Amino acid sequence: MAVKSKTLKTLPEEIEEYRDRMWRRAPEWRVENAAEAEQLVERVGFCAAMTDARRPGPSLYVAVCGRRDAHMPRNVQKDPESSLTWSLKDELMRRGRVYYAKLARGRALFVAPRLVPYLHALWGVPRKEETARLSAEAQAVLKVLRREWEMATCDLRHAAKLGERQRLTQALDELQRTMKVIPQDVLYEPWFTYVWALAEGRFPVELKTKVTRADALREVARVYLESAGMSLPGELAKAVGLSRPEAGLGNHALVAEGFAVRAWAGVYQLSDMPERIKRLSPI
């Protein structure tokens, strides 16, 4: 297929309608409970938590709203859709059937277990490299959690001997980003706190599965394109937190195997998109 020199900036309406179905962006497909939220994550592979229509990719908040133009209000405390999304985020975290953490570039993502090995191949740090690649603060937190298995934020700060709260926050962000630690619960009484645990405790098989970096980039690109139908320039990178060159490598691999076509510069589409639109089954 000949590649058009100019790129596409606006999605065709049939692609938007495909995304409405896949990402549950219509009133009849809105997410209303934890089971439906987990179905969304399993269907799309990875899903943001509290982003709105201004950021590319599937979003639990947008799916709760059930409309493609959903925008997060300034006063989220009084907004019923924001409140429901936050409650569902907490419930999914506790249920532990999908992976949840702040991953690359600080993006809070839900990840289907089938995709965990691929993201871990991109961002994980082998245990033998922890001393060289993790900060001293992150190593201290990891040492405590390997001994205690789970711990609330305040207790963890004291156990790891990190006096300043910011040092613990940065360490936890680093450990989430490298897929070492996850928040597994949240408590609101007697005060607000997350309960932290080792990611391998909930996803031992997925985190031990060996995957090459090239395969990981290809499969992450595949998962996104399957749910999006078409990927505009920079979309994949922004949605999951890859660099644009990494996203390009993944998309090029899909073209090479015939799974996708490069329709415009930087624009990729499922090679069987017309057939998929026709046979898309009801959710």
Order of alpha helices (4+ residues) and beta strands (2+ residues): alpha-alpha-beta-alpha-alpha-beta-beta-alpha-alpha-alpha-beta-alpha-alpha-beta-beta-alpha-alpha-alpha-beta-alpha-alpha-beta-beta-alpha
